[in-house]
Amino acid sequence: MIRIVYLIVVFILIIAMSYWIYKIVNASKKDIGQKKKIQNINKHKSVVDELLQLQNLLEEGIISEKEFEKMKKKLID
């Protein structure tokens, strides 16, 4: 009788540990996916920021329209 109780307890512990390992693995995969999304967002923000800076330089007369278009094309590509 005691052996059966021990087997049940061990079985429950194995199931619980398997579940925790599963959760940890999935959480790390989710974190990696979120980090990639954040990197993509930051990349797009930096392009937009650079375009805004170029626009400011154009408006202030520091660069010409031709230079602006050339630099803009580099950023977008």
C-alpha positions in Angstrom: 0.0 0.0 0.0 2.8 2.4 0.9 4.6 1.6 -2.4 1.5 2.6 -4.3 1.3 5.9 -2.5 5.0 6.6 -3.2 4.5 5.7 -6.9 1.6 8.1 -7.1 3.6 10.9 -5.4 6.6 10.3 -7.7 4.3 10.2 -10.8 2.7 13.5 -9.7 6.1 15.1 -9.2 7.3 13.9 -12.6 4.2 15.4 -14.2 4.7 18.7 -12.3 8.3 19.0 -13.3 7.5 18.2 -16.9 4.9 21.0 -16.9 7.4 23.5 -15.4 10.0 22.6 -17.9 7.5 23.0 -20.7 6.5 26.5 -19.4 10.1 27.6 -19.1 10.9 26.5 -22.7 7.8 28.2 -24.1 8.5 31.4 -22.1 12.0 31.6 -23.5 10.7 31.2 -27.1 8.1 33.9 -26.5 10.8 36.2 -25.1 13.0 35.7 -28.2 10.0 36.5 -30.4 9.2 39.6 -28.5 12.9 40.8 -28.7 12.9 40.3 -32.4 9.7 42.4 -32.7 11.2 45.2 -30.6 14.4 45.2 -32.7 12.3 45.5 -35.8 10.3 48.4 -34.3 13.5 50.1 -33.2 15.0 49.7 -36.7 11.9 51.3 -38.3 11.9 54.1 -35.7 15.6 54.9 -36.5 14.8 55.1 -40.3 11.9 57.5 -39.5 14.1 59.5 -37.2 16.8 59.8 -39.8 14.2 60.9 -42.4 13.0 63.6 -40.1 16.5 64.8 -39.5 17.1 64.9 -43.2 13.9 66.9 -43.7 15.1 69.3 -41.0 18.4 69.7 -42.8 16.6 70.4 -46.1 14.3 72.9 -44.5 17.2 74.7 -42.9 19.0 74.9 -46.2 22.0 72.8 -45.1 21.4 70.2 -47.8 19.9 70.6 -51.3 16.8 68.9 -52.6 19.0 66.6 -54.7 21.1 65.5 -51.7 18.0 65.0 -49.7 16.5 62.7 -52.3 19.8 60.8 -52.6 20.1 60.3 -48.9 16.4 59.4 -48.5 16.7 56.7 -51.2 19.7 55.2 -49.3 17.7 55.0 -46.1 14.6 53.5 -47.7 16.5 50.9 -49.6 
